[in-house]
Amino acid sequence: MTTSLVDAESVLAIEIGSIHTRALLFDLVDGQYRFIGAGRAPTTIQSPFFDISEGIHLAISNLQEITSRILLEESRLILPGKPDGSGVDQVVLTYTAGQPLRVVVMGLLEDVSLESARRLASSAHTLITESIGLNDRRPPEAQIDALLRAKPDLIILSGGTDQGASRSIAKNVDLLTFALQIMPREKRPEIIYAGNQTLTTPVKDVLSTYTQVHVAPNLRPEIDVENLSPAQDVLAEAEFHIRSRQIGGLQSYRSILAVEPLSAPFAFARMIRFLSRINNPAKGVMGVDLGAGNLIVATAFQGNSEVSVFPMGTGTGIAQALRVVPVSEIARWLPIHIPESVVEDYLWHKTLHPALLPITAETVAIEQAAIRQILWSGLNQHRARYPNAPLLTEPILAAGMPLTQWSPQISLMMLADGLQPYGITTFVQDAHGLTAALGIISTNNTILPVQVIESNAYLNLGTVITPLSNARYGTSILRVKVEYEAGNQVSLEIRQGSITALPIQAGQTAKVHLQPLRPITIDPTGKDTTRSFKVIGGVCGVIVDARGRPISLPADAARRRDMLKKWAAGFGV
């Protein structure tokens, strides 16, 4: 395995998704790294192949056709690249394919080690199937039965500050030992121990007799200190170890890769963290990646990041979304009348046929409504999990085909409705799905991601300004003056509850002056009172969203549908 990407001119990034496998090519053009092209093919982890190799080969073949660049020789990837320009110098791989890992979390205090274990598990594509803590009143035999019924792929064992509790951890280890002895060896879960570090050796000695044990630094080295990042790296290693058994052919590619394979959520979050180090230090960065099976929400501020992965999506992930989101909450975003029973039937149908594309006005409306509510639900859960996540973010990066397959205006509308940002922010669209690939490449090469981001590979959808006011609907709350570089000016009046597009074209630079007509708040944190600032128009220009936070939709169905249509027109839809 090669260990460095720094000297590579061309890099091939392979992404194994639930539905599609993609091959992304990056190379030097006039001394600058650029995104060259992407190939796509169906993922082949299911019948009849049960191996990712065929999907990878087809994706690279598709990339070869699109770019007219020779990458394969007798069906084999040319690695490293040749002087004539054929082949590639380095290969990296990310993956999201497969069902969520079934995880059991074990700890001591409910709001301390157990909560940290849940946060750790939720930073990967997992489903927590059981939780056992110090205050669990079930007798030991019932707890063992619960462990067996949970059928975990992975158990996260935490608890005790360093030099702290030991007896309670020993009790959990005994419980695990009994459960592991009952399980068939081939079905035993792997274990991450992330508790009291003084017990690491005895815990590993006991449990490694029965299964693979991964050791991570204590999630709670002190009662009021949480330390997730090192354990997330261990979780990434454990996930790959498990996925290598579940996904045929994954392990065989390890020998040709420049860096260790990484699950897409970890790679995506790494890139968001990277962006937070190089962007506006006064604001955080947010990234959302919505797929067929899951939703990734990542926030970062000055290099510190939080990531949540929810098993909600627009395909197989609809099933979990419908468990936590009432159909009525989705239906309220419909601009046309569709019975809730029809909405529910269509969404369940998508779980059986995740690649199905909406083609009628009704199915398009249902899909867009579901996307909004999935984003809103995921963001609220993420903020509840990480109360200190930044409220102001710049930019907000959106990836995933469900978010990028529409027109820029529709994409911006769904993102603004679903994420409901505060302050002044720019929405950036990752139309080519590059972020996870850049995240894993940034492990060893920080130049490539920066140069690709600064190119035109990412799409600036537009800037959204959010004035908050308690005024009644329809009241004038703000006058916006747009001052162009040529010196001419335009003024507009903003009413409460409206969506207003400012007369700023794509790529046009202008200065915006905000003149409150009623008490308004731009920055809810109270740190920034700026009322004049420079903007560059995105594809959708600059939008003033005066609907308040959270957005309140009328209870009357007819009035609500009319409101949604007016808002859509404000976005240019």
N, C-alpha and C positions, 0 to 999 in steps of 0.2 A: 504494500500500500504506500502510495506517495503521501508525503506529509505536508507539502506546501503548495499553495496556489499562486504564490507571489510571482513566480517566474513564468506562469502559464500565459500564453497569448490567447488561446481559445479554451473556453470552458463549456462543457455540456452538462446541463442540469436536468436530471430525470425526476419526474414527480409521479408517484403512483397514487392515483385517486380512487375513490369508490367506483366511479363510472368510467372515467377516462385516465389514460396514461399520457403524459405530455413530455416532450423533449424540447428543451429551451437552449438555444445556442447564443453565447456571448463571445465577442472577439474584438481585437484591436482594429480600429479604423482611424487612419491618420493619427496614430499615437494615443487615441482615446478608446476606452472600453465602450462598446455599444451592444445593444440587444439586436441580434441578427434576425432571428425568426423562431417560430415554434411549430412543432409537429404534434399531432394528436392521434390517438387510436383507442379503441375500447380496452379497458383493463381486463386482464385474462386470469384473475385469481380464481374465478369460478369455472364450472364445467364449460367446455370439455378439457381445458388446459390445466387448470389448478396450478398455474405457474405464471409469474409476472413476465417471464422472458419473452414470450410471444408478443405481448402488448408493447414491451419496450422496443423490440425489433421493428414492429409496425410503426410506432411513433417516430423512431429515428428515420425509417424509410420515408415517412411522410415529410419529415423535416428536410431530408435530402432532396425530395422533389420540389419543395417550396423554395429552398435557397439555391438550388442547382449546385450544391456543394457536395463533393464525394465524401461520405462519412463511413460507408460500409464497403468492405472488400470481401467477396465471397460470403456474404451475410454476417461478417464479423466486423465489429467496430474497429476502425483504424485508430490505434492508441499506442504511442503518442502521435501527434500530427506529423505529416511529412513536409519536406521543403516545398513541394508543389502546391501546398495549401489544403490537401485532403486530410481528413481525420480531425481529431481534437487532441489538445494537450492534457486536459484534466476532465474528470467526471465526478459529479456529486449527485447525491440521491436523497430525496425526501419522500415521505409516504403519509397518506391518510386512510388508505384502504383497510378494510376489516371492520368487524363489529367493535363497539366500545369495549375496552378492557373491563372486565368485572372486578371491582376492587372492594375489599373489606378494610375498613380503618379501625385500628385498635389504639387506645390511649388511656389516659387517666381522667383528667377533668374535662367536662363537656365543653366549656368555653375556652379552654387553653390548648392542651395537646391534641385533643380530638378535633377541635376546629381547625388547627394548623394542618393536621393530617388530611382533613377534607379539602382545604385550600390546595394542598400539594396535589392530591388526586385530581382535583378539578382543573389543574393546569395542563392536563393531558386528555386524550380522547378516551374517557373512562365513564363508567357507570357505577356509582357506589351502591352496593347491594346489601351491605350490613355494616353496623357500627356497634362497637363494644367498648364501654368505658367503665370507670371506677364505680359509677352510680347505677350501673346496670343491675336491676334487681332480679333478673332471671337466675335460676340456679345454674351451676356449671354445666350440667348435662344439657340444659335447654340452650345455653350459649354454644355448646359444641354442635348441637343439632342445627342451630341458626347458621353457624359457619359452613356446615355441610350443604345446607339448602342454598346458601348464597352462591355456591360454585365459583369461587373467585379465581381469576387468573393471577391476581397479585394481592398481597396483604401488606398494608403499611402499618408498622408497629412503632408507636411513638410514646412519649411520656417521661416525666421526671426531668427536672433541671439537671445540669451537670453537677455532679457531687450530691444530687438530691435523692428522690424516691427510688427505692430498689425492690422492696417487697412486692409492691403492686405490679411492677413490671415482671417480676419473677412469676407472679400468679398468671399473667397473660401469656407468658412463655410456656408455662405448664399446660394451659388451655390449648394453645396452638399445637404443642407436641402431641397431645391426645388426638386432636382433630387430624393432624397430618398422618398419624399412624393408621387411622381408619381409612383415609383416602387411598385409592389406587395410585401407585407411584407416578404414572403418566398423567394423572389429573391433579397432582399437587401444585398449589400456587407457589410462585416465587415470593420472597419476602424482602421488603426494605425496612431495615431497622434505623430509625432516626430519633432515638431517645437518649437518655442519660449515657454519656460517652464512657463513663467509668465501667459500664456493664457491657460494652461492645464485645469484648472477647468471650465472656461466658455465654452471652446470648447467641453469638454466631456459632460457638462450639456446639451448643445444644441443637439449634435448629438446622444447621448445615448438614447434619446427619440425614435429614429427610428431604431437603430441597435446597435450591439456590438461594443464598442470602446476600443481599447487597447492603452495604453499610454507608450511611449518609451522616453528615454532621447533625447534631441535635436541632430539631425544628424549634425548640424552645430552650435555648441554653440558659436563659433566665426567665422567670415567670412573666415578665412584661416585655420580653424581647423575642420577636419572631424572626427566623432565619430560613427562608424558603429557597433562595437561589441555589446554594450548593446541592440541596436535596433534589431540586429539579433536574440538575445534570445527572444525578444518579437515577432518577426516575426515567430520564430519556434513555439511559443505557439499559435499564431493566425492560423498558417497553420494547426496545429493539430485540433484546434477547427473546422475549415472548413472541413478538411478531415474526421472528425468524422461523419459529415452529409453525405459526399459523398461516403465513403467506409463503407459498411455494416459490422457491428461487431467490428469495430476498437475501439469504445468507451467501449465496454463490457470487453475488455482485460485489461483496465487500472487498475482495482482493484487488479490484481495479479502481476503487474510489480514492479520491485525494484526501477526503476526511471521512470520519465515521458517518454512516447514514443517520438521519435525524427525522423524527416525525415532523410533519409540516407545522403543527401548532407551535412547537418549540422554535423552529426556524423562523416562523412569522414573528413571534414575540421578540426574538433576538434582533430582528431588523427594526422593529418599533423602538426597542431600547437604544439601538444604534442611532436612529434618527433623533431621539430625544437629546443625545449628546451634542449633536451638530446643529440643532434648530434653536429657535427662540428660547433662551433660558428661563424666561418668565412664564412660559406656557408648557404644558405637557404635549404628548403626541398620543393619538388614538388610532388603532387599526381594527377593522372588522373584516373578517373573511367568512363569507357564507357559502356553504356548499350543499350538496344533496343530503349529506349525513350529519353535518355538525356546523356549529357557529363558533368562531374564535373571536373573542373580544380581548384586545391587548391595550393597556395604557402604560405610559412611561413618563417619568419626569426626571430630568437631569441624570439619566443613566440608571434609575431605579424603576423596575417594571413590575407589572402585575398582568397575569394572563388567566383567562377562564375559557374552557372549552365546554360547550353545551351540546349534548346529542340531539340538537334540533336543526333541521334543515328543510329544504324544499323537495326532498325525495324521501328516502327511507327515514330521515330525521323528522318528517311530519308526524309520525306516530308519537314520538316523545313530546313534540310541540303541543299536540292536542291533549296530552295528559296534563300539561301545566297551563295551557292557554285556552280558555273557553272559546267555542266557535263564535259566540256573540261578540267577543273582543276583536276577532278577525273581521266579522261581517260589518262592524261599525265603520270600517275604512272603505266600504264599497261605494263607488259613486253611482251605481245603478242598482235597481232592486233585484236581488237574487235570494230566494228562500234559504234559510240557514241549513236546511236539510240537504239542499243541492251543494252548498259550500262544503259541508262535511263529507258528502259522498265523493266529491272531486278530490279533496285532500287525501282521503283514505285511498283513493285510486292511485294517487301519486306515490304512495308507499309501495305499491306493487309494481309500478312502472316509473321509476324515478327519472328516467331519461325523457319522459313525455314532455313535449313543449306545448304551451298554451297557444291556441290558434284562433279561438273565438273571443268576442268582446267579453263574454262572461268569464271564461277561464283566465283570460289576461287580468281581469279585475280581481278575481279570487287570488291569483298568484301574487299580485302586487300587494293586496291587502294582507296576505299571510306573511310576506316578507317584512312589511312594516311592523307587524305585531311581534314577530320573532326577534327582530332587532331590539324593539323596546323591552321585551321580556328579558332578553339576554343582558342588555345593558343594565337594567335595574338589578338583576341578580348579581352581576359583576360589582356594581357599586355597593350593594349590601354586603358582599363578601370582602370588599376592599374599601372601607369608608374613606380612606385617605387618597384614593385615586384622584388624579387631577380633574377638576371640574371644567377648567378652560384648556382646550387643546387646539394645537395649530401645527400641522394640519390634521384632518381626519382622513385616513387612508382607507379606501374600500376595495376589496378584492372578492373574487368568487363569481362564477358565471351568473348565478341568480341576481347579482347586483350590477353586472356589467353588460348583460346581453341586450339591454334596452337602449333607447336613445339617451344622450347625456341629460336631457331635461327630465325624463322619467326617473333616471337613476338618482339625480340630485333631489327630486321630490321625495322619493322613497327614503333616502338617507336622512333628509331633514325631518320627515315625519317620524321615522323610526328611532333616530338618535337624539333628536330635539336638542341641538347643541346650545351652549350658552356663549355670550360674548361675541367676538368676531373671529371667525375661523374660515379656513379654506378646505374644501372637499377635493381630494385627489383620487382619481380612479386608476386602479391597477388593472387595466383592461386585458393585459396579457398574462396576468397571474405570475408576476415576477418576484413578489416580495419574499415568499418562503425560500425561493432559490437564492436570492441575494443574501438572505439571512444566513444560510449555511455557508455560502461563499465567503461572507464577512468573517468567518472563523479565522481564516488565514490571509485574506486579501481584502483590506479595507478600501482600497483604491477603486476596484471594480464597482461595488455598489454605489459609491458616491458619483462616479462618472456616468453610470447608467441612469441614476435618478435625475441628474442634471441634464440629461438628454431629453428627447421628446417621447421616451418610452412610457412615461406616466402622463395622464391627462388631467389638467387642471379643470375640474368641473365648474368651479365658481366659488366666490366668497359669500358667506351668509352672515349678516349682521342681525343680532337679536336684541332689540330694546325691550326691557321688561317694564310693564306699567300695570297699575291697578285700575286704570280708567275703564269706563264702560265700552262695550263693543261699538265700533263706528266713530269713537271720539278721536279727534286729531291729537296725537301725542308727540309728534316729532316733525321737524322740517329738516330735510336733507339737502345740502348744497353740494353739487358735484362740480369741481373745478378742474378743467382739462389742461393739459400741458400747453396748449395754444393760448390759454388765458381766458377763454370763454367759460361761462358758468350756466348751470341749470339747477333749479330748485324744485323739490317735490315735497308734498305733504303726506305724511304716513298716518294712517288711521289704525286704531287698535283692532286686532283680529284680522289684519290683511297680510297678503303676500305681495310685495311690490318689487319689480325688477328695475334697477337703476339704469339710466341710459349710458352704460359703459360696455363697449364691445370687447370681444375676445382679444386678448393681447394688449388692449388699450390701458395706458397708465393714467390715473386720475387721483386727485386728492378729494377726500370725502369729509365734509364738515357736518356734524350732528348738532342741531339746535333744538333742545327739548321745548315742547309747548306745554307739557305736563311733567310731573316728576317721573323720571325713568331711571332704570339701572341697566348699564351695559355689562359691567363686570360684577356679578353677584358676590364675589369674594371681597369687593371693596378696595382692591389693591391698585386699580388703574382707573383714573378718571379721564382718560384721553377722549377727546371729542373730535379730533382731526387726525386723519391718518391717510397714508397713501395705499392704493390698491391697484392690482393688475387684473383686469377682467379675465375670467375663465371662459370656457366654451359657453356657459350659461350666464356669463356676465357677473353681476353683483346683485344679490337678493337681500331685501330687508324683510325679515320674518317677525311680524308683530303679533303673533298669535298667543304669546305668553307661554309659560312653562309650569306644569306640563300642559300640552295642548288640550283644550277642552272642546269636545265635540257635542253639538246640540243633541238633546234626547229625541226630538222629533225626527223621524227617519227622512221625511221629504226635505226638511230644512237642512239636515245634515248632508244629504246628497248634493243639494245645491251649493252648500259651503265647500264641499270637497272639490266640486267642479270649478268654483271660483279660484280656490287655492291652486289647483292644477294649472289654470290659465295664467296665474301669476308666475309660475315656474316656466311658462312657455310650452306647456304640454297641450 
